Amino acid sequence: MNQEEIKLYVEQVFSGNVVPENYTNRDHCNECAEHDATLRSYTPKSIGLEQLGNPGWDPICFVLPMAFKYYFPALVRLALDSEGANGYLDQFLFHVTYQGEDSRFFTHFSQAERDATLQVLLYIESKMGDLVHEWKLENELKEAIGLWSRLVSYT
């Protein structure tokens, strides 16, 4: 698959995820409320690096599991569109490995969604190796592929 095909594949696999009622625990604190408001203002097709590209202020770090699945195609799009010094690849790898197999997100992924995630990671490995090397993300990518390989094999 090429980059556009893998993005479309992910969009199709995750297309059954509806707009979540709550994106974050918005009543928790002002930061959660602000991140919730940001996410409510964008769709997976319209959200971009301006909203998600700051690792110190990334709303995805605060999302509830169904919001993570809803926005997952956007995270993939941003990661695959990364180039040079700009992009979301490092944050994407953080999000897909955070808390490993104990993550509250992964238990909500269907088998097809787990497989699609692994396919994205394998695409990154095979087609974006120069960028992975430039950003020194080899270990993070290896960890992500190992994790999702195990998750795909879960029934």
N, C-alpha and C positions, 0 to 999 in steps of 0.2 A: 504494500500500500504506500502511496505517497502521502505527503503531509495533509493535503485537503481530504483525501479519502479516510485517513485515520480520524480526523476531526469529525467528519460526517458520521463515521462508524460510532464514535463515542456519543455524538448527539442522538443518534437513533437508539442506542442501547439505553441511554439515560432519559429518553423522551417521556417515559411514563411518570417521571417525578414531577409532581404538581407544585405550584407556588406554595411554599409552606405558610402556615398560619403565623408562626413566629420564626424569625431568622436567628435571633439570639435570645438570651434571657434578659430582655430589654429593661426589666424592672430591677435588675441586680444593681446597676450603677450607671452613672452618666456615660461612661465609655461604652458599655453594652448598648445603651439607648442610642448613642450616636452611630455605632456600627450597624445597629438594626435599621436606623433611618437611612443610612447609606445604601444598604442592601435592598431596602424597599423601593429605592429610587431607580434601580437598574434591573435589567433582565440578564440572563446568562449571555445573550447576544450583544447587549449594550455595555456591560461592565468592562472596565479596562484597567490598565496599569495605573492610571491616575487614582483610581479608587482602591486598588489592591496591591500596588507595586511597592509600598513602603513596608519593609519587614518590621519596623517598629510600630506600625499603625495599620495592621492588616486585619480587616473585619473577619476574614475566614478563620482566624485564630479563636474567634468567639462564637462561631455558628453552632447551631444545634444540628444533629445528624441529618435530618431531612433537608435542611438548608445546604449542608455540605453536598449532598447528592444533587440537589437542584442546580447548584452552581458548578458542579464538577466539569461539565463541558467547557465552561468559561475558563476554568483553571488549566485545562488541557490546551485550549486555544492559546492562552497567554504563554504557557510554557513552550509550546511548539513554535510560537512566533518570536521567541527570544533570539537575539543576535547581538554580537559584540558585547559591549559592557551593559547593555540594557536588556531587561526581560524579567521573567518570572520563574525561570527554570529552577533556581535554587529554592525559592519558596514552595514551588510545586513539590519538589522532592522532600522538603521538610513536611509538608502537609500529608503526603502519602506514606510517610514512615513514622509520624508522630505517635508515640506510645506503642509502636509495633503491633503485634497481634492482639494486644489488650485495648486497642483504640476503640472508643465508642462509635466511631464512624464505620469501621470495616464490618462490624456485625450487621449493619443495616444494608450492606451491598448485596445484591443478588449475585448468583453465580455468573450470570452474563456480565454484570457490572465489574465484578472482580477480574474476569477474563479481559474485558476491554481495558481495564487499568494496566494489567500486565502487558497487553499489546502496545499500549502507549509507551511504557517503560522500555520495552524491547526496541521500539521504533527510535526512541531517544538514543539508546545504546548504538544502534546500527547506523543512524543517519546524522546524529548530532554530536558525535564523538569529539570533534575539534572544540566545540563550545564547552562540552563537559570538561575536557582537559583544560581549556583556557580558564574556566571558573573553578578549577580544582574540585570537581564534584564527583570524581571517580568512585570514591568510597560511598558517598550518599546514593549514587545510582546503583552500585552493586548491592547495597543494603536493601534498597527499594525492590529491585528485581528478585532478590532472595525472599523477601517478605511476601510479595505478591505471588510468587511461584508457590509458596506454601499455602497462601490464602485461596488460590485457585483450586488447589487439590482438596480443600475442605468440602464436605458435602452438606 
